[in-house]
Amino acid sequence: MKGIFPVDRFAAMDTPFYYYDTDLLRDTLRAINAEVGRHDGFVMHYAIKANANPKVLNVICQAGLGADCVSGGEIRASLQSGFSPRKIVYAGVGKSDWEIDLGLEKGIFCFNVESVAELEVINERARLLGKTAPVAFRINPDVGAHTHSNITTGLAENKFGIAMRDMVSTIELALQMSNIRFIGLHFHIGSQILNMGDFAALCNRINDLQRQLELLRIKVEHINVGGGLGVDYEHPNRVPLPDFKSYFDTFSRHLQLRPGQQLHFELGRAVVAQCGSLITRCLYVKEGAVKRFAIVDAGMSDLIRPALYQAYHKIENISSEAPTETYDVVGPICESSDVFGKSVDLNATHRGDFIAIRSAGAYGEIMASVYNCRPLPRGYIKEDF
Ligand SMILES: *Cc1c(COP(=O)(O)O)cnc(C)c1O
């Protein structure tokens, strides 16, 4: 599978950098659009926070997806990449006044509101600007996701969303407000979810909530179920596309949409994770007292997922066909957690070899920092080579 990288062209490049296989990205988007197209009323947004590289955003925008933003900066990035404001949804527990104003001025599709305090501020900002804010409430469904505890968001103990018991009173409050238009409900239960039962549980919860609102004759135009579909980090070559069919079928089967209702999705990781790799050079091979280290020129400042979430990434030496040896693959940063993988079997590795850290397209480049005063990694797409 080394063939997927233009390794010869890499020789002239400074490392580390992110490489995005835009053919795979386009295949992924085609697969999403094909599945979405099979279901009436399904609408797809891309969660900008997974990867906001302008070249990547461009490809996604061209495929017709909307944008799911969690900050004013992301709203700006989406607009710059060509997303229509009419396709932008904006979530987040802590929206600043300038971010709310930006969304109002640009006329975004929906604010996903997470508290009464925020609702009051949005109503007031909208009044000052002479606008009406379209609002959906993010409800905390108290549904667990079988994923890493740092990336569950839909449990009652998490900071996100409005408690279910406050849903009706919050909507009734919104319906009284002069500059708010209530349009729907929003949910997001977590990330890297591979168990479709978690999404089915969310659907059942939404069905209960919809029945409550129906009894009160409260009309809900839009249901937004967030993102969270996971990818196969173990087998990026064998399973480059997530199981979109099962994912969308789960919602189709379990969620009881009302006539005319639209169902919105906000996938991030599932769109971009597999198309991206962090490309790094081996600087040194060091025989430690009990281990052999491949020290590479990328560090946790370039890709923090292993240090932050104990995340697994497949690592490959894309310069060597030699028999494998076992290495701990580590970066240059002064932290013991600056480790990309322990006991990794790599083709025998030498200084100068290119190492690809796979499935790094989501929550990779966008989470890079300048820790240790390191430059930020660049991002290139296939067409750049
Ligand atoms: C992070 C996030 C997403 C995307 O999550 P993925 O796991 O990358 O699909 C979608 N919606 C909201 C509100 C989010 O915060």
The ligand as a Gaussian input file, in Angstrom:
#p B3LYP/6-31G(d) Opt

LIG

0 1
 C      -17.211000      17.545000      17.315000
 C      -18.605000      17.724000      16.889000
 C      -19.071000      17.053000      15.752000
 C      -18.235000      16.121000      14.931000
 O      -17.830000      14.996000      15.621000
 P      -17.122000      13.784000      14.847000
 O      -16.939000      12.768000      15.891000
 O      -15.830000      14.314000      14.311000
 O      -18.034000      13.337000      13.755000
 C      -20.386000      17.272000      15.391000
 N      -21.196000      18.097000      16.091000
 C      -20.770000      18.757000      17.187000
 C      -21.702000      19.654000      17.904000
 C      -19.459000      18.589000      17.623000
 O      -19.049000      19.232000      18.702000

